[in-house]
Amino acid sequence: MKLEMPHSKLSASSSNRWIACPGSVQAQQGLPDESSAAAEEGTALHEFSELCLREGFEPRSLVGEEFNGYTMNREQAGLVSQYVDHCRTLPKNNVLIERRLDYSMWADGGYGTADYLCFDEGEAWVVDAKFGRVPVSADSSQLKCYALGVLNDFGFDAQIDTVHMTVVQPRLQHIDTRTMRHTELFKWAREVLVPAATAAVSEDPPLNPGEQQCRYCKAAPTCRPLAQHVFGIIEEDFA
């Protein structure tokens, strides 16, 4: 039986936001979570993918099956196939699916769940499936947090030196990979992740509005620095 884990305040999936705007973590406290049709379909496609990878099913053989309230059609099965097929090209040793990864030694309470992970002979592969239509780079803080979690959980025993981080975006026919050695990841954690995580849990964390970090922030409608930022842009346009 799966038990839903409490969501990390310094989660990998939202790290792009709280690294850019540490104050957003506390600004969102107590605000309700809101889902969308796109998010619900994404959950369904991830559940579909997980079953195929765990049990060895071909996605098209499960057309008509229901996941998270969605009955899978041929188009959705084709999207899942692109992600599943990529994962199946990777080394078959030490495969972990929907694996929780702990990077809390760099960010208090920080953890995230990698869609697909495998490692072999000093290398690790972390794959993240994105079923939306917004382009995502593999050179992202989310995947770097996952990579740090891999090093934290398996790096010593598996002697992992290099992590390959991949984003698969079936709707965009796009696969992007970023490769980093453990020394590069530790440097990024020290110079970028730790300062932002420390600021986020401080008594007076800074608010730093911007297009990317504010896009999905629940506090955006009532954020005074964001309003001032927008008014400043409008004034520049008038000038």
FENMOPE-V77265 format. One record per residue. N is the residue number from 1. RES is the residue in three letters. PHI is phi as a letter, one per 30 degrees, with the letter a starting at -180 (none if undefined). OMEGA is omega in whole degrees, -180 to 180 (NA if undefined). BURIAL is I if it has 24 or more other ideal C-beta (glycine too) atoms within 12 Angstrom, else O. Layout:
# FENMOPE-V77265
N:RES:PHI:OMEGA:BURIAL
N:RES:PHI:OMEGA:BURIAL
This chain:
# FENMOPE-V77265
1:MET:none:178:O
2:LYS:d:174:O
3:LEU:c:-178:O
4:GLU:d:-180:O
5:MET:d:175:O
6:PRO:d:-176:O
7:HIS:d:179:O
8:SER:d:177:I
9:LYS:d:179:I
10:LEU:c:-176:I
11:SER:d:178:I
12:ALA:d:-176:I
13:SER:d:179:I
14:SER:c:-175:I
15:SER:d:178:I
16:ASN:e:-180:I
17:ARG:d:-172:I
18:TRP:d:172:I
19:ILE:d:179:I
20:ALA:d:-178:I
21:CYS:b:-178:I
22:PRO:e:-178:I
23:GLY:d:-178:I
24:SER:d:-179:I
25:VAL:d:-180:I
26:GLN:d:180:I
27:ALA:d:-178:I
28:GLN:c:-178:I
29:GLN:e:179:O
30:GLY:i:179:O
31:LEU:d:-176:O
32:PRO:d:175:O
33:ASP:d:178:O
34:GLU:b:180:O
35:SER:c:178:O
36:SER:b:179:O
37:ALA:d:180:O
38:ALA:d:179:O
39:ALA:d:179:O
40:GLU:d:177:O
41:GLU:d:178:I
42:GLY:e:177:I
43:THR:d:179:I
44:ALA:d:-179:I
45:LEU:d:176:I
46:HIS:d:177:I
47:GLU:d:177:I
48:PHE:e:-179:I
49:SER:d:-179:I
50:GLU:e:180:I
51:LEU:d:-180:I
52:CYS:d:-178:I
53:LEU:d:-179:I
54:ARG:d:-172:O
55:GLU:c:178:O
56:GLY:i:179:O
57:PHE:d:167:O
58:GLU:d:-175:O
59:PRO:e:-177:I
60:ARG:d:178:O
61:SER:d:-178:O
62:LEU:c:174:I
63:VAL:e:-177:O
64:GLY:j:177:O
65:GLU:d:-177:I
66:GLU:c:176:O
67:PHE:b:178:I
68:ASN:h:178:O
69:GLY:i:179:O
70:TYR:c:174:I
71:THR:d:-173:O
72:MET:d:176:I
73:ASN:c:-176:O
74:ARG:d:179:O
75:GLU:d:-180:O
76:GLN:d:177:I
77:ALA:d:178:I
78:GLY:d:177:O
79:LEU:d:-180:I
80:VAL:d:-179:I
81:SER:e:-179:I
82:GLN:d:179:I
83:TYR:d:-178:I
84:VAL:d:-180:I
85:ASP:d:178:I
86:HIS:d:180:I
87:CYS:e:-177:I
88:ARG:d:175:I
89:THR:d:-176:O
90:LEU:d:179:I
91:PRO:e:-175:O
92:LYS:c:-180:O
93:ASN:d:173:O
94:ASN:h:180:I
95:VAL:c:178:I
96:LEU:b:-176:I
97:ILE:c:-176:I
98:GLU:h:-176:I
99:ARG:c:175:I
100:ARG:d:-178:I
101:LEU:b:-174:I
102:ASP:c:175:I
103:TYR:b:-174:I
104:SER:d:177:I
105:MET:d:176:I
106:TRP:c:-179:I
107:ALA:b:-173:I
108:ASP:e:179:I
109:GLY:i:-175:O
110:GLY:d:171:I
111:TYR:a:177:I
112:GLY:a:-178:I
113:THR:c:179:I
114:ALA:d:180:I
115:ASP:d:-176:I
116:TYR:b:-179:I
117:LEU:b:171:I
118:CYS:b:178:I
119:PHE:b:-176:I
120:ASP:a:174:O
121:GLU:h:174:O
122:GLY:i:179:O
123:GLU:b:176:I
124:ALA:b:178:I
125:TRP:b:177:I
126:VAL:c:-177:I
127:VAL:c:180:I
128:ASP:b:179:I
129:ALA:c:177:I
130:LYS:b:-176:I
131:PHE:c:178:I
132:GLY:d:-176:I
133:ARG:c:178:O
134:VAL:c:-179:O
135:PRO:e:-180:O
136:VAL:b:179:I
137:SER:d:175:I
138:ALA:d:178:I
139:ASP:d:-174:O
140:SER:c:178:I
141:SER:d:179:I
142:GLN:e:-178:I
143:LEU:d:177:I
144:LYS:d:175:I
145:CYS:d:176:I
146:TYR:e:-179:I
147:ALA:d:176:I
148:LEU:d:176:I
149:GLY:d:177:I
150:VAL:d:180:I
151:LEU:d:180:I
152:ASN:d:-175:I
153:ASP:d:-172:I
154:PHE:b:-171:I
155:GLY:e:-177:I
156:PHE:d:-177:O
157:ASP:d:-177:O
158:ALA:c:-180:I
159:GLN:h:-177:O
160:ILE:d:178:I
161:ASP:c:-171:I
162:THR:b:177:I
163:VAL:b:176:I
164:HIS:c:-177:I
165:MET:c:-174:I
166:THR:b:171:I
167:VAL:c:176:I
168:VAL:c:180:I
169:GLN:b:-175:I
170:PRO:e:-177:I
171:ARG:d:179:I
172:LEU:c:-177:O
173:GLN:h:-171:O
174:HIS:b:173:I
175:ILE:b:-178:I
176:ASP:b:-178:I
177:THR:b:174:I
178:ARG:b:-179:I
179:THR:c:179:O
180:MET:b:173:I
181:ARG:d:-177:O
182:HIS:d:179:I
183:THR:d:178:O
184:GLU:d:-180:O
185:LEU:d:178:I
186:PHE:d:178:I
187:LYS:d:178:O
188:TRP:d:180:I
189:ALA:d:-177:I
190:ARG:d:-173:O
191:GLU:c:-175:O
192:VAL:c:-172:I
193:LEU:d:-176:I
194:VAL:d:179:I
195:PRO:e:-179:O
196:ALA:d:180:I
197:ALA:d:178:I
198:THR:d:179:I
199:ALA:d:-175:I
200:ALA:d:-178:I
201:VAL:c:179:I
202:SER:d:-178:O
203:GLU:d:-177:O
204:ASP:b:-177:O
205:PRO:d:-178:I
206:PRO:d:173:I
207:LEU:c:-176:I
208:ASN:b:-176:I
209:PRO:d:178:I
210:GLY:a:-174:O
211:GLU:e:-175:O
212:GLN:d:-175:O
213:GLN:d:-178:I
214:CYS:c:-172:I
215:ARG:e:-177:O
216:TYR:c:-179:I
217:CYS:d:-179:I
218:LYS:d:-178:O
219:ALA:d:-175:I
220:ALA:e:-177:I
221:PRO:d:-178:O
222:THR:c:-176:O
223:CYS:d:-178:I
224:ARG:d:178:O
225:PRO:e:177:I
226:LEU:d:179:I
227:ALA:d:179:O
228:GLN:d:179:O
229:HIS:d:-180:O
230:VAL:d:180:O
231:PHE:d:178:O
232:GLY:d:178:O
233:ILE:d:179:O
234:ILE:d:180:O
235:GLU:d:178:O
236:GLU:d:179:O
237:ASP:d:178:O
238:PHE:d:180:O
239:ALA:d:NA:O
